[in-house]
């Protein structure tokens, strides 16, 4: 990917410097035999200005500022106007302009997508419990014994309740059963007092081809948006099925912030040896799933019936998160499963579509 970035920046720089020929021709600074048409001084200034726009854009692109496209749009526009006026000598510059314009559209799409996420995060209503509660032994007395054992194992007793979470993930995913694995990186923000999350991901589908995704859950409503090259929506899902799925995702992911298990919106029931059922309610929607634990109190899996979308419809299918027994780590003193897989148990067989690992996690802004 870095090689592609450098190659594209090189194209912009070279294309920009070629525009200097028009400036030098206009002001007779050099003899350029390849230019047969007369260039006025006014046009020469425009050739110079266009060159500066391209070179500036390439520098901003190389230092990875998302607004580099702001300079290529007027540069390509001015360049093509000049090329049309000096078509006989400059017509081949159209090829470079087309390449740059297509890449500029992708750059604009990424900037627009990331700006949307930043705006959502700015308006993300982080409601904090006015009392900075400590999770005590008394607060977990009514929970199933295996859940109590888990909370002790996770090192969250006698510590401040977790109200906000920020984490970074890496991993691999598949877009359909049998398809190849593709790498992704992701960031996620949680709030727990009023449950919600925002998850963003970059998926490297192929050299020069990527997907951007944003999954959101707030006020009991979910919304999943996935765009190809940050431009073309290939998934834009909302509605009751998405709300239920987003709630289940939040419920499953409390394994990363265990103290939320005592929240008013989660109810627990013993469901057998080493198994507890969690029921979450938000507004008019209720979702539930089974947490399974090993003898030491570590969570080994979460199972629930979640809507699986294929084609134009959605059906309830078993959705399973399995933790890696050897992947437990401590972050800020909290012991959590830092790696695992996500699988759909379909009629045609299991479809494991996600493998992830937590690389970094921060609680309560720490």
N, C-alpha and C positions, 0 to 999 in steps of 0.2 A: 504494500500500500504506500509506503514511504517513497519507493521508486517511482510509482505512478504520480505521486504529488510533485516530486522533483522534475519529472519529465514534463508535466503540465505547466509548471512554473517556467521551465526553460522555453516552452513554446510561446508563452505570453511575453517573456522578455525579448526573445528574438523577433517575434512579430512586432513588438513595440519599437525596437531599435531600427527595424527596416523602415518604419515611418520617418525616421530621421533623414532618409535620403531625399524625401520631398522637401524638407526644410532646407537642407544643404543645397539642393538644386535651386530653390527659390532665391536664396541669398548668395548664390555663387561661391559657396564655401568649399566646394569640391567639384571636380568633373566626374559626372556619373553617366557613363556611356549607355547604361541600360535604360535610362529615362530619356525618351525622345520628345515628350510633350513639355511645353512651357508651363512652369508653375509660378503663379503670382506670389508676391510676398504675403498677401493675406492668407492664401491657401497654405503657404509654407508655415505660417504661424499655427494654423490648424493641424498640419502634419506633426509639428513639434508638440503641441498640446496633447494630441492623441497618443504620441509616443510616451509622454510623461504619465498619462493615465494608465497605460498598459504596464509600464515599469512599476508604478506605485502599487497597482493591483497585485503584481507578482510578489512584491515584497510582503505585502499584507497577507497574501495567501500562504507564503512560506512560514510566517510567524504564527499561522493558524488562528487568525482572526476571522470570525464567521461573516463579517460584513465586507469582505474583499470584493464581492459581487457589485457593491455600490460603485466601484470604479470601472469595472469591466463593461457595465451596461452602457454608459455614455461613450466609453472608448470604442466599443464595437459599433455603436450607432454612427459616431463621427467617422470612424475608419471606413465603414461601408459607403457612406455618402461620398467621401473623397475617392474611394475606389471607383464608384460609378462615374464620377466626373473625369477620372484619369484611367478609364477602363483598359485602354490599350496597353498601358505600362503596368498597371496594378491589379489586374483582374484575378490573379492567382491568390491574392490576399484574402479573397472571399472564402477560400477553403479554411484558412486559419480562423477567420471570424466565425464560421459555422461551428468549428470545434470548440472555440472559446465560449460561444453563445450557449451551446448545449450544456457545457460544464457550469456556466453561470446560472442557468435555470436550476440545476441540481443544487448549487451552492445557495441560491435564494430559497429553495425548498427547505434545506436543512436549517437555515437561519430562521425561516418562518415557523418551522416545527418547534425548534428550541425556544423561540420567543413565546410561542403558545404555552409551552411547559413552564417557562419562567413566570409568565403572567399567572398561570394557575397556582404556582407555588406562592406567589406574592399574596394571592387572595385565599390561599388555603387556610381555613379557619382552625387554627390550633387552639382548641379549648383546653385549658389546664385546670386541674382540680385545685380549687383555692387552698385546700389543705394539702401540704406536702406530706402525704401519708407514708408511714413506714409499714412494710408488710410484716405483720407479727404472727406468732404461732396461733393466737386466738382467731385471727382472720381466716385461717385455713382449716379450722377444727371441723367444719361441717362438710368439707370436701371428701370425696372418696379417698380411702387410704393410699391408693396408688398415685393419685394426683398430689397428695401431700408429700409423698416420697419423692416425686419428680421435682417439686418446688424446692425441697431441701437439697436434692442432688444438683439443682441448677444454681445454688448459692444465692437465692433471692430473698430468703427469710432474714428479717431484721435489717433490711436495706430499703432505700427509697424506692417507692413504686415507679415503674417505668411509664412515662407519659408521652415521650417522643422518641423516635428511632430514625436513624439514618444509616444506610448500609450500602455497600458496593458488592456486586456479584460478578463472577465470570462463569462461563460454562459453554455447553453445546446444546443445540436444539434441532429438532426435525419438524418439517412442515406437514408431513404425511407419513403413514406407516411405510417402512421400507426405503424412505428417501435418505439421502446422506446427511450426516451430522454437519452442522455449520456453527461456527463460534459466535458468541455474543458477549457483550459487557453490559452491565445494568447498574442503575442507581435506584434506591427506593426510600421514600419518606413515609413514616407511619405516625399517626396520632392515636392514642388509646383511650383518653377520657371520653371523647366523642369519636367512635371508631372510624378510621379511614386510612387510605394510602394513595400515593402516587408512585408509579413504577415506570421508568423509562429505560429503553434498551436500544442498543445498536447491534445489528446482526449482519455479519459479513457473509453475504450469500455467495459471492464470487469476486474475483479481482475487478474492482471498479463498480460492483453491484452490491448494494446494501439495503437493509430494511431499517426503518425507525419505528419503534412501538411505544405507545403510552397506555398504561392500564390505570384506571382511576376508580376509587371507591370513596364516596362521601355522602353523608346524609341519607344513607341507605340505598344509594343509587350507584350503579357501575357503568363504566364506559371504556371500551377497548377500541383503540385506533392504531392501525398499522399502515405505514406508507412505504411504497417502493421508491427508492431514491429520494425520499422525503417529499415526493410530489404526488404520487398516484395512490389513492386509498385502496388497499386490497382487503381491508377489514375495518368496519366502522359499526360496532355493535353496542346496542343499549336495549333497555326494556327489562321485563320481569325476569327472563332467563339469565340475562347478564347480571342483574342485581343479585340474584341468588348465587350465581357463580362467583361474583366478587366478594360476597359475604363469606362464602366457603373458603375462598382464598385467604381472606383476613384471618378466619378462624384457624385454618391450618398453620398459618405463619406465626401464630403466637408462640410457637416453639422457639422463636428468636427473641421474644420478650415475655418470659414466663409469668411475671407478676400480674399481668393482665387477666390471668385465670380467675381472679377473685372479683372481676368487674361485675356490675349489676346486670349487664346485658348477656352474660354467659352463665348458664346453669349446667351442673354436672350430675351425672348418674353413674353408679357402678354398673358395668355391663358384662361382668365376668372376670375371671382371674386375669390380672394384668391388663384389663381393658376398661376404659371409661368413655362414656358418651358425653359430648359437649353439645349443648343446644344454645345457639345464639339468636337473639331477637333484636331487630332494629325496625321500628315502625311496624308495618303490617307484614313484614317478611321474616320468616324463621328458617334457619338452616341448621343442620346437625351433622355430626360425624363422629367416628370412633377413633380414639387415640389408643394405641397399643404400646405397652411398656415392657422392658425386660426386667429381670429380677432386681437389678440395681436401681431401677426407677428412671432409666433413660427412655425417651420416646424412640420407638423403632419404626412406627408408621402412623399414618392418618388415612382413614377411608371414609368416603362419602359418596352419595349419589348426586352428580353434578350434570348440568346440561352440556351435551357435546354437540357442537354445531357442525353439520356437514351438508353441503349444498344449500338448499333454501330452508332446511328444517333443523330442529334441535330435539334430541332425545336424552332422557336421563340415563346416564351410564355410571359405572363405578369408577371413581377417581381416586388414585392412591399416591400418597407421598411416602417414600421410603428413605429413612436416614441411613447414612453410612456409619456403621458401628465404630469404625476407627476414625471417624471424622469429627469427633467432639472436640471443641476448643473453648477456651475462656477468653471473653472479650470484656474488659473492664470488670473482671471478677465474676461475670455471669457465664455459666457453662451451658453451651448450646450446641446442637448439631450443625456443623458448618458446611456439610456437603450432603447431597442426596439426589434422588431421582423422582420424576413425576410420570405416572403411567395411567393410561386409560385402559380399563379392562373391557374390551369390546367383544361382540359376538364372534368376530373373526379371529380373535386372539389379542394378546396384550400389545399395546402400542405405547412404548416408553418414548416420550417426545422431548424430555428435558433432563439434563444433568447440570447441576449447579454447585457452586462453592461460594461461601461468604468469604470475602477477602478483608473486609473492614466493617466495623459496626460501632456506632456511637449512641449513647443513651442520654436523654434529657439535655441535649446540647453539649455534652461533655466530649 
